[in-house]
Amino acid sequence: MSDAPVFEIDPAAFHADPYPALARMRAEAPICFVPQLGATLITRRDDVWRQEKRVEVFSSDQPEGLMTRLMGRNMMRKDGAEHAAERRAIFPALSPRTVRDHWAESFRAAATAILDDLAPRGRADLVRDYAMPLSGAALVAITGLAGMTPREMDAVSQAMIDGCANYAGLPEVEARCHAATARIDAEIDRMTPRLRAEPDASVLSVLLAAGMAMDQVRANVKLVISGGQNEPRDAIAGAAWAVLAHPAERAKLERADAGWDTVFAEYGRWMAPIGMSPRRVARADTVAGVTFAPDDRVFLMFGSANRDAAAFDRPEVFDLSRDTGPAITFGAGPHFCAGAAAARMLVAEVALPMLFDRLTGLRTDGETRFAGWAFRGPLSVPVAWDA
């Protein structure tokens, strides 16, 4: 392990709200070893920004990591030429142009159908009833796994991200993850002959067309599912709640002093859906006086970086007037999120404006609680409107 100062956490409290502990880390021990997580955490924005790009030291290649063992070795767990080759292969399905020309209309159609069903009700949970099925429908289209329902997509995604964050080694969590990956493999097997015969713009189709080996196709489709469901789901529901819970910020939208792109960027900074990125130390190195040994486990804490007072004024405040340029919501360097354009389109150009346009008098209707530190989002967002 590294020789970083030891910082103890209460795992339950950290899961419920990591931000107080992260603030103390940044102030007292910005690079620290947390025994409850078995990892050294890098918490300040500028340190995360610099060290994430130094993949020769802080490598994404983690042969014994949870994601690799549970989902296969995807491009997120590779560096250099290997990573670049698989990123190029998947790019045609996720490029800004493909998102605009191919996926945007399917996103709008899914949102319209869900809102048509919701509008007469007058009350709903935005996580369960809107964000979850909408992000699931978008992911069914993007992946090419047409036989999976949106709710099934949400379930397998959640099972995989729970497995990848299962640092406590709970057997029931691992078992759910294995069941989810088996279901995805079965659907890949079912759709592969169809997409070889009739290619389209989906992830599965473009990876097959690129000649990628099937074990890598499977691993990368699972990667897209693990990141492409919970993060937009949580951003849709969480950002909607943030606007509803902050009347002064909602007024900026109504006056056109801010737009939905701004909401998307500021929410991602303020309540980062992806709270951290794990890395393996590839060779001994020293950062800010802390010595790292080969095979140390390191967590780059995006959620902490996005609340660093050295980079943001009043970082704990949701503020649509701020400059979010320094935020590391989608990562930095070669591992910048490949699905960023799709997420921005789904959340900022479709889900949020259509929700607020369609449901007159939209307002909160109960308590909203957030949870998670590696992945963070609202557990429920109860709302009401004038039906």
C-alpha positions in Angstrom: 0.0 0.0 0.0 1.0 3.6 -0.3 2.5 5.6 2.6 -0.3 8.1 2.5 -1.8 9.2 5.8 -4.6 7.0 7.0 -8.1 8.4 7.0 -10.9 6.4 8.6 -14.5 6.6 7.4 -17.8 5.2 8.5 -18.9 3.3 5.4 -22.6 3.7 6.0 -22.3 7.5 6.5 -20.0 7.7 3.4 -22.6 5.9 1.3 -25.3 8.2 2.5 -23.3 11.4 2.0 -19.6 11.3 1.2 -19.2 15.0 0.8 -18.4 15.9 4.5 -15.7 13.3 4.7 -14.3 14.3 1.3 -14.1 17.9 2.4 -12.1 16.9 5.4 -9.8 14.8 3.2 -9.1 17.7 0.9 -8.3 19.9 3.9 -6.4 17.5 6.1 -5.0 14.7 3.9 -5.8 15.3 0.2 -4.0 12.0 -0.7 -5.0 9.5 2.0 -5.3 5.7 2.5 -8.8 4.7 3.5 -8.7 1.2 5.1 -12.4 0.6 4.8 -12.1 0.9 1.0 -8.6 -0.7 0.8 -7.5 2.2 -1.5 -5.6 5.4 -1.6 -7.9 8.3 -2.5 -6.8 11.4 -4.5 -9.3 14.1 -3.7 -8.2 17.6 -4.9 -9.3 18.7 -8.3 -5.8 19.6 -9.7 -4.3 16.4 -8.5 -7.1 14.3 -10.0 -6.8 16.3 -13.3 -3.0 15.7 -13.6 -2.8 12.1 -12.3 -5.7 10.7 -14.3 -3.7 11.4 -17.5 -0.6 9.7 -16.2 -1.7 6.2 -17.2 1.9 5.0 -17.2 1.7 5.3 -13.4 -2.0 5.2 -12.6 -3.1 2.5 -15.0 -6.6 1.5 -16.0 -5.4 -2.0 -16.6 -6.7 -3.9 -13.6 -6.5 -7.7 -14.2 -7.8 -8.4 -10.7 -10.3 -5.5 -10.5 -14.0 -6.1 -9.9 -15.0 -4.8 -13.3 -12.6 -7.0 -15.2 -13.5 -10.1 -13.2 -17.3 -9.6 -13.4 -17.8 -8.0 -16.8 -14.7 -8.8 -18.9 -11.7 -6.7 -19.9 -13.3 -3.7 -21.7 -11.7 -0.6 -23.1 -12.1 1.2 -19.8 -9.7 -1.2 -18.3 -7.0 -0.7 -21.0 -4.5 2.0 -21.8 -2.5 3.2 -24.8 -2.9 1.6 -28.2 -5.3 -1.2 -26.9 -7.6 1.4 -25.5 -7.4 3.7 -28.5 -8.2 0.8 -30.9 -11.4 -0.2 -29.1 -12.4 3.4 -28.6 -12.2 4.0 -32.4 -14.2 0.9 -33.0 -17.1 2.0 -30.8 -17.0 5.7 -31.8 -19.4 5.4 -34.9 -22.2 4.4 -32.5 -21.6 7.3 -30.0 -20.2 10.2 -32.0 -21.9 13.5 -31.7 -23.1 13.3 -35.3 -24.6 9.8 -34.8 -26.3 11.0 -31.6 -27.8 14.0 -33.4 -28.8 12.2 -36.6 -29.7 8.8 -35.3 -30.5 8.6 -31.6 -32.0 12.0 -30.8 -35.4 11.2 -32.5 -35.7 7.8 -30.7 -34.9 9.6 -27.4 -37.7 12.1 -28.1 -40.2 9.4 -29.1 -39.5 7.5 -25.9 -39.9 10.6 -23.8 -43.2 11.5 -25.5 -44.6 8.0 -24.9 -43.7 8.1 -21.2 -45.0 11.6 -20.7 -48.3 10.7 -22.5 -48.8 8.0 -20.0 -47.8 10.1 -17.0 -49.5 13.4 -17.7 -53.1 12.4 -16.6 -51.8 10.9 -13.3 -50.8 14.2 -11.6 -48.2 12.4 -9.4 -45.1 10.2 -9.9 -41.7 9.3 -8.8 -39.3 10.8 -11.4 -36.7 8.0 -10.8 -39.0 5.1 -11.2 -41.6 6.5 -13.6 -39.7 8.8 -15.9 -35.9 8.7 -15.7 -35.5 4.9 -15.4 -37.7 3.9 -18.4 -36.4 6.7 -20.5 -32.7 6.0 -20.0 -33.5 2.3 -20.4 -35.3 2.8 -23.7 -32.4 4.9 -25.0 -30.0 2.2 -24.0 -31.9 -0.5 -25.7 -31.7 1.4 -28.9 -28.1 2.4 -28.6 -26.8 -1.1 -27.6 -28.8 -2.9 -30.2 -30.2 -5.4 -27.6 -33.7 -5.0 -28.9 -35.1 -7.9 -26.9 -34.5 -6.3 -23.5 -37.1 -4.0 -22.0 -36.2 -0.6 -20.5 -36.8 -1.9 -17.0 -34.8 -5.0 -17.6 -31.9 -2.8 -18.9 -32.1 -0.8 -15.7 -32.0 -3.9 -13.6 -29.0 -5.5 -15.3 -27.1 -2.2 -15.3 -27.7 -1.7 -11.6 -26.6 -5.2 -10.8 -23.4 -4.7 -12.7 -22.5 -1.3 -11.1 -23.4 -2.8 -7.7 -21.0 -5.6 -8.4 -18.2 -3.2 -9.6 -18.6 -1.3 -6.3 -18.8 -4.4 -4.1 -15.6 -3.7 -2.2 -17.1 -5.4 0.8 -17.3 -8.7 -1.2 -20.9 -9.4 -0.5 -21.8 -12.8 -2.2 -25.4 -11.9 -2.9 -24.3 -8.7 -4.8 -21.8 -10.7 -6.9 -24.5 -13.3 -7.7 -26.8 -10.7 -9.0 -24.1 -9.3 -11.1 -23.3 -12.7 -12.6 -27.0 -13.2 -13.4 -27.1 -9.8 -15.1 -24.1 -10.5 -17.3 -25.5 -13.9 -18.3 -28.7 -12.2 -19.5 -26.8 -9.7 -21.5 -24.7 -12.4 -23.1 -27.8 -14.3 -24.1 -29.3 -11.2 -25.8 -26.0 -10.6 -27.6 -26.0 -14.1 -28.9 -29.6 -13.7 -30.1 -29.0 -10.4 -31.8 -25.6 -11.1 -33.4 -26.9 -13.0 -36.5 -29.5 -10.3 -37.2 -27.0 -7.5 -37.0 -24.4 -9.3 -39.1 -27.1 -9.6 -41.8 -28.6 -6.2 -41.3 -26.1 -3.8 -39.7 -27.3 -0.6 -38.1 -25.8 2.2 -35.9 -26.0 0.4 -32.6 -23.0 -0.4 -30.4 -23.3 -4.2 -31.0 -23.5 -3.7 -34.7 -20.5 -1.4 -35.1 -18.3 -3.6 -32.9 -19.2 -6.7 -34.9 -18.6 -4.7 -38.2 -15.1 -3.7 -36.8 -14.2 -7.4 -36.5 -13.7 -7.2 -32.7 -13.3 -10.6 -31.0 -16.5 -11.7 -29.3 -15.2 -11.7 -25.8 -14.3 -8.0 -26.3 -17.6 -7.3 -27.9 -19.4 -8.7 -24.9 -17.2 -6.8 -22.5 -17.7 -3.5 -24.2 -21.4 -3.8 -24.6 -21.6 -4.5 -20.9 -19.4 -1.4 -20.3 -21.9 0.8 -22.2 -24.8 -0.7 -20.2 -23.1 -0.2 -16.9 -22.4 3.4 -17.6 -25.3 4.2 -19.9 -28.2 3.5 -17.7 -27.6 4.6 -14.1 -25.8 7.8 -14.9 -28.3 9.4 -17.2 -31.1 8.0 -15.1 -29.7 9.7 -12.0 -28.8 12.9 -13.9 -32.4 13.2 -15.3 -34.1 12.7 -11.9 -31.5 14.4 -9.9 -31.2 17.5 -12.1 -35.0 17.8 -12.2 -35.1 17.7 -8.4 -32.3 20.3 -8.2 -34.2 22.8 -10.3 -37.5 22.2 -8.4 -35.7 22.5 -5.0 -33.9 25.7 -5.9 -36.5 28.3 -6.9 -33.9 31.0 -7.6 -32.1 28.7 -10.1 -35.4 27.7 -11.7 -36.2 31.5 -12.2 -32.9 31.8 -14.1 -34.2 29.1 -16.5 -37.6 30.9 -16.8 -35.8 34.2 -17.6 -33.5 32.4 -20.1 -30.5 33.5 -18.0 -29.5 29.8 -18.1 -30.4 26.8 -20.3 -30.8 23.1 -19.9 -27.2 22.5 -21.0 -26.2 24.6 -18.0 -28.4 22.6 -15.7 -26.8 19.4 -17.0 -23.2 20.7 -16.5 -23.8 22.2 -13.0 -25.7 19.2 -11.7 -23.0 16.9 -12.9 -20.4 19.0 -11.1 -22.5 19.4 -7.9 -23.8 15.8 -7.5 -21.4 13.8 -9.7 -23.2 10.6 -10.9 -19.7 9.0 -11.3 -18.0 9.7 -8.1 -14.7 8.0 -8.7 -12.5 6.1 -11.2 -10.3 3.2 -9.9 -6.7 2.8 -11.0 -3.8 0.4 -10.4 -0.3 1.7 -9.8 1.8 0.3 -12.6 5.2 1.5 -11.3 6.5 3.1 -8.2 6.1 6.8 -8.1 5.8 9.8 -5.7 3.0 12.4 -5.8 2.8 15.3 -3.4 5.1 13.5 -1.0 3.1 10.2 -1.0 5.0 7.2 -2.3 3.0 4.6 -4.3 4.1 1.0 -4.8 3.2 -1.2 -7.8 -0.2 -2.7 -7.6 -1.5 -0.2 -5.1 -5.2 0.5 -5.6 -6.0 4.2 -6.2 -9.4 6.0 -6.4 -9.5 9.2 -8.4 -12.3 11.0 -6.7 -14.2 12.9 -9.3 -17.0 13.9 -6.9 -14.5 15.4 -4.6 -12.6 17.2 -7.3 -15.9 18.8 -8.5 -16.4 20.3 -5.0 -12.9 21.6 -4.5 -13.0 25.2 -3.2 -9.7 25.9 -4.9 -11.5 25.5 -8.2 -15.1 26.5 -7.5 -16.6 29.3 -5.3 -19.1 27.9 -2.8 -18.8 24.4 -4.4 -21.5 22.9 -2.2 -24.1 25.2 -3.8 -26.1 24.4 -6.9 -25.6 27.6 -9.0 -26.5 27.9 -12.6 -24.5 31.1 -12.9 -21.1 29.4 -12.2 -18.4 28.5 -14.7 -18.3 24.7 -14.7 -15.3 24.5 -17.0 -12.9 23.1 -14.4 -15.3 20.2 -13.6 -14.2 16.6 -14.2 -17.6 15.1 -14.5 -16.7 13.0 -17.6 -13.1 12.4 -16.7 -10.0 13.8 -18.5 -7.4 12.7 -20.9 -7.7 9.5 -22.9 -10.4 8.0 -20.8 -12.9 10.9 -21.2 -16.3 9.3 -21.3 -17.1 8.0 -24.8 -20.8 8.4 -24.1 -20.8 12.1 -23.1 -22.5 13.3 -26.3 -25.4 10.8 -25.9 -25.8 11.7 -22.2 -25.9 15.4 -23.0 -28.5 14.9 -25.7 -30.7 12.6 -23.6 -30.6 14.7 -20.4 -30.2 18.3 -21.6 -31.9 18.4 -24.9 -34.7 15.8 -24.5 -35.5 14.6 -20.9 -35.4 17.8 -18.9 -37.0 20.3 -21.3 -39.7 17.9 -22.4 -40.5 17.1 -18.7 -40.9 20.7 -17.7 -42.7 21.7 -20.9 -45.3 18.9 -20.6 -46.1 18.8 -16.9 -47.6 22.1 -15.9 -47.0 23.2 -12.3 -44.4 20.5 -11.7 -43.3 20.6 -8.0 -41.8 18.3 -5.4 -44.2 16.2 -3.4 -42.2 14.6 -0.7 -38.6 13.9 0.5 -35.8 13.1 -1.9 -32.8 11.2 -0.6 -29.5 10.6 -2.4 -27.1 7.7 -1.9 -23.8 6.4 -3.1 -20.2 7.6 -3.5 -18.7 5.6 -6.4 -22.0 6.1 -8.2 -24.4 8.7 -6.7 -28.0 9.5 -7.4 -31.5 10.0 -5.9 -33.3 7.0 -4.6 -36.6 8.6 -5.4 -37.9 12.0 -6.5 -41.7 12.3 -5.7 -43.3 15.0 -7.7 -46.8 16.3 -8.5 -48.3 18.6 -11.2 -51.5 20.0 -12.5 -53.1 17.1 -14.3 
